[in-house]
């Protein structure tokens, strides 16, 4: 039995999960950005997994666009693992996309991880992070056993307290499409402060080649995935993100949303792990 795990990860959570699973079930581990420049992506693997973070309560655009490139899914055992901070209707969205390609999502798992959505708040403490990492290590054997047995029918809930109304709305492909397209150009709210030294790491970590360095300063090209890799991996914490309310002038009191918030990327992931993923050229 051959297995391929495709993953998307900006700050390392999903990479760690994908890497841990691949190490246990002897799977090929493939970063999704590395294969996005192909028109189609046939695979000979008979067991296929997707590992990715939850964005906007759904599936990241790059993952959905990749699924649309896949062929010959009818006979595959397919599973998904999403890393998340908040509740979502993500598996309904992914299942619908896979069905359009002739396949079926057999199993799904959730892994609670520290969030990197710095606009909503800074990184949690290292002790809180460690509790979540330990929780994943405990869950890993359960996931592996399920996959090894090719079990089907489990669509794991996030929690017993999740909002059914929120899930209903966010599980709509139409709604998720609208939200994700809106966020493409929200990279206009990124900027750099005086700490920027022109190192270019932000350009290298961007999974969709959305950043170009001009005169040793980054500029964003409005096809953003909102993964925040550029901000979270900046060694000088020079990249900031701020939506300026009309009553607050840029640079004035209360204007900066991120400057004093703690950054986050998974401690077991190195910068080279992220920069080594080839970005798409489109």
N, C-alpha and C positions, 0 to 999 in steps of 0.2 A: 504494500500500500504506500503510495506516495502522497505527501502532504505539502501544501504551499500555504504559508501565512503571509498575507499582505497587511502592512501596517502603515499608519500615518501618525506622526508624533512631532510636535513642535518643541516641547520642553521635557520630553523623556518618559512620561508616565506610561503611555501606550507602548513605547519601545521596550520598556522593562517587562511589561506583561507579555508582549509578543515573544520576546527573547526567552523568557522563563518557560512559556508553553512549548516553543520550538525546541528547546533543549531537552524536554521530557519526551516529546513524541517524534523526535528526529525529523523535523520539518525544515524545508527551505524557508528562509526568512527574507522577505522582499519588501523594501520600502516603496510605497505607492508612487511617490514622486519620480522614482527611477524608471518607471514604465509608462508614464503619462504621455510621452511623445509618440507612442504607437497608436495607429488608427484602431487596431483591434488587439486583443490580448488573449489568444487561445492558450490554454494550459492543459498539460497532460496529467496533472495531479488529480487524483480521484477524491481527495479530501481537501477542502479549501476553507481557510479561515480569514476573517477580517478583524483587525484590532485597531481601534481608533477612539479618540475622545468625543464627548458630546459637545456640540456647538449649537447654540440657539435652540436647545431642546431637541435637536435632531442630528442628522448625519452631516459631517463636513462636506462641502461641495466637492472637494477633490476626490473623496471616496465615492460619492454618487456618480461623478463623471467617469471614474475608473470602472465601476460596475457596468456602466453602459458600453464599455469597450470589450467586455468579456463575451465569449461564445462557448457553445457546447456545455452548458451547465446542467442539462436535464438529468444526468446520471450521477451528479456529484453529491457528496455529503458536505454540506456547507454550514459553517458556524460563525458566530460573531461574538466578540468581546468588546465592550465599551468601557472606557474609564470615565468616571463622572464625578461631579460635585453635587449636582442637583438633579431632580427628577426629570423625566423625559418620556417621549413617545417614540424613541429612536428606532426600536426594532420593527415597528409597524412600517416605518418609512423604508428601511433597508429591505425588509421582506417584499414589499411592493416592487422595489427596483429589481430585485433578483428574479421575481416571477416574470417580469417583463423580458428577461433574458432566458426564460425557459427553465429556470432553476427553482429551488425551494430552500428556505432557511430552516435547517433542522434543529439547531440548538443556539441558545443565546445566553450570555453571562454578563454580569455587571461587576465592576471593580471600583469601589470608592477610593478616590485618590485626592491628594491636595489639589485645589484649584489654582489655575494660573491666570484667571480673569482679573487682572489687577485693577481694572476699572471698578469692579465691584468690591475690592478690598485687597489688602496685601497678603503675603504668604502667612500661613498659620505657623505656629511654633514648631521647632524641630521635634519636640516630644510628641506633639499631635501628628506630625508627619509620620513618625516612626510607628505609631499605633496603626495607621492606615497601611503602611508597608507590611507590618507583621500580619495584619488581617488578610492581605493578599497571599502571603506565604502559606497561611493556614488553608486558604481556599484553593490554592493551586492543585493539590492532589485530587480534590473533588472534580475540578474541571478536567484534568488529564484523564481520570478514570472514565468520565462521561464520554470524552472524545475517543478514547481507545475502544470503547464498547460501541461506538457509533450510535449512541442513544439519540432518540428523537422525542419531540413533543414538549420539551421544557422551554418556555419563554419566561424568563425570570423577571419578576417584578422588582422595582427599585425599593419599595417600602410599602408597608400597609397604610401609610398616611399620605401617599402621593395624591395629588389633585387629579381627579378623574376629568374635570373640565379642562385643566391645563394640558393633560395628556391628549385629550380628544382634539384640542386645537393644534398642538404641536405635532401630533402624529399625521396631520394632513400634509401631503406632499406639496400642495398648492401653497399653503401657509408657509411652509419651510422654504420653498423656492423664493417666495417674496422676501422673506426675512434675509435669506442668505445673499440675494442679489442687492438688497439695500446695503449690506455690510461690505460689499466689494469696494465701494468708494469711501468708506469710513476711515480708511487709512490716511485721509487728509487731516485727521486729528493727531497723527503722530508728528512729533518734532524732536529736535535734539537741543540740549542746553550747551553751556560753555564747556562741559566736561568732554565733549566729543573730540577724539584725537584722530579720526579718520581711519581707524584700523580696518574697517570693512567687514567685520564679523557679522554685522546685521545682514549684509548682502549675501554672505556665504550660508547663513542658516535659514534663509527664507526658502520654504519648500516649493514655491511657485515662481521664483525669480521675479518677485514683485518689487525688489529694491535695486536701485542703481546708484553707484557712487559717482558723484560729480563734484570735482574740485574738493575731494576728500570729505564730502558730506553726502549722507544718504538722501535719496528722494524715492517716494513711493508711487507706484504706477497704476493704482486703482484696480487691482484684481486680488485684493487681500482676502486671505482665509480667516483672519482674526485669530491666528494661533498664538500671537504675541511672542514668538520665538525671538524676533529682533530685539524687543524690549527686555525680555527676561535673560537673554544671553549676553547683552551688552556689558563688557567688563568694567566700564566706567559709569554704568547706570546713567548714561547720557540721554538715552531715548525715553521720551515721555509721551503720554497720551492724555489728551484733554479735549472735552467738548466745551467750548466757551459759551456759557449762557449769555444772552444779549445784555444783561445788566452787569456783567463782569468783563472788564477789559482784559485781553490777553496779557499775561504777566502780572496782573494786579492781584490783590489779596483774594484768596479763594479760587484763583483761576486754575491752579495746577492740581490735577486729580491724583497723580502718581509719584511725584518726586520723593515723597517721604514714606512711601509704602515699600515693604520688604519684597524683594524679588524671589522668584522660585524657578528652579528646574530640578529634576530628580537627581539626588546626590550620586546615584550609581550610573549616571549617564555622563559621558565626556563630550566636550565640544566637538571632537572629531567624529563621534557617532552621529551627530546631527549634520555637520558640514559634509560628511561623506555620502549623504543622500543626494543623488543628482536631481536638480530641479527641472521642471518641464520648460520647454521653450515654445511659446505659443503667441 
